[in-house]
Amino acid sequence: AAAAALGLLPLGKTQSPESLLDIAARKVAEKWPFQRVEERFERIPEPVQRRIVYWSFPRSEREICMYSSFNTGAEDPVAAPGGAAT
């Protein structure tokens, strides 16, 4: 109510805090690849796995494009002489 009175939130709207599971999963995903988490810990509850996987992927369109269009440094097979992939 105090936040609404200050004009920070629309009237009737409340903001719920982020769950401890989401905070922890996001921090794990920021530091380690999911494969390393799986290798390190024998048993990870499924809800925890799902949240870590969720936070492991980029959020913005720019980041998605950056990660999905990487250049391996290999020659483009279409541009190779003859246009055939080897």
MIFIBA-931066 format. One line per field, with one value per residue (C-alpha): x, y, z; residue in three letters. Coordinates in nm, 2 decimals. Layout:
# residues N
xx <- [X|...] $
yy <- [Y|...] $
zz <- [Z|...] $
bator <- [ALA|...] $
END
This chain:
# residues 86
xx <- [0.00|0.29|0.45|0.12|0.08|0.42|0.32|0.57|0.30|-0.04|-0.33|-0.43|-0.11|0.15|0.48|0.58|0.94|1.15|1.16|1.47|1.47|1.48|1.75|1.97|1.91|2.00|2.32|2.42|2.34|2.55|2.86|2.85|2.73|2.44|2.66|2.91|2.63|2.50|2.85|2.93|2.61|2.46|2.10|1.94|1.56|1.38|1.23|1.58|1.71|1.43|1.50|1.87|1.81|1.56|1.81|2.10|1.96|1.99|1.69|1.73|1.69|2.04|2.20|2.01|2.13|2.49|2.50|2.31|2.51|2.87|3.16|3.36|3.64|3.59|3.55|3.18|3.10|2.87|3.15|3.40|3.50|3.23|2.98|2.97|3.02|3.31] $
yy <- [0.00|0.24|0.17|0.24|0.56|0.67|0.60|0.31|0.05|0.08|0.07|-0.29|-0.43|-0.60|-0.73|-1.07|-1.13|-1.38|-1.73|-1.86|-2.14|-1.89|-1.68|-1.98|-2.14|-1.81|-1.77|-2.14|-2.09|-1.77|-1.95|-2.30|-2.49|-2.73|-3.03|-2.95|-2.92|-3.26|-3.42|-3.26|-3.35|-3.70|-3.61|-3.28|-3.26|-3.21|-2.87|-2.74|-2.89|-2.72|-2.38|-2.40|-2.50|-2.21|-1.96|-2.11|-1.97|-1.61|-1.38|-1.10|-1.14|-0.98|-1.25|-1.53|-1.41|-1.37|-1.73|-1.89|-1.74|-1.81|-1.84|-2.15|-2.02|-2.31|-2.23|-2.20|-2.53|-2.34|-2.10|-2.39|-2.46|-2.67|-2.56|-2.91|-2.98|-3.21] $
zz <- [0.00|0.08|-0.26|-0.44|-0.24|-0.36|-0.72|-0.76|-0.84|-1.00|-0.75|-0.68|-0.81|-0.58|-0.67|-0.54|-0.45|-0.65|-0.50|-0.34|-0.59|-0.88|-0.72|-0.65|-0.99|-1.17|-0.97|-1.05|-1.42|-1.43|-1.30|-1.44|-1.75|-1.67|-1.78|-1.51|-1.25|-1.35|-1.33|-0.99|-0.80|-0.79|-0.73|-0.83|-0.78|-1.10|-1.02|-0.94|-1.27|-1.47|-1.31|-1.37|-1.74|-1.77|-1.64|-1.85|-2.18|-2.29|-2.24|-2.49|-2.87|-2.91|-2.69|-2.87|-3.21|-3.08|-2.95|-3.24|-3.52|-3.41|-3.66|-3.61|-3.83|-4.08|-4.44|-4.55|-4.74|-4.98|-5.07|-5.12|-5.48|-5.65|-5.38|-5.23|-4.86|-4.78] $
bator <- [ALA|ALA|ALA|ALA|ALA|LEU|GLY|LEU|LEU|PRO|LEU|GLY|LYS|THR|GLN|SER|PRO|GLU|SER|LEU|LEU|ASP|ILE|ALA|ALA|ARG|LYS|VAL|ALA|GLU|LYS|TRP|PRO|PHE|GLN|ARG|VAL|GLU|GLU|ARG|PHE|GLU|ARG|ILE|PRO|GLU|PRO|VAL|GLN|ARG|ARG|ILE|VAL|TYR|TRP|SER|PHE|PRO|ARG|SER|GLU|ARG|GLU|ILE|CYS|MET|TYR|SER|SER|PHE|ASN|THR|GLY|ALA|GLU|ASP|PRO|VAL|ALA|ALA|PRO|GLY|GLY|ALA|ALA|THR] $
END
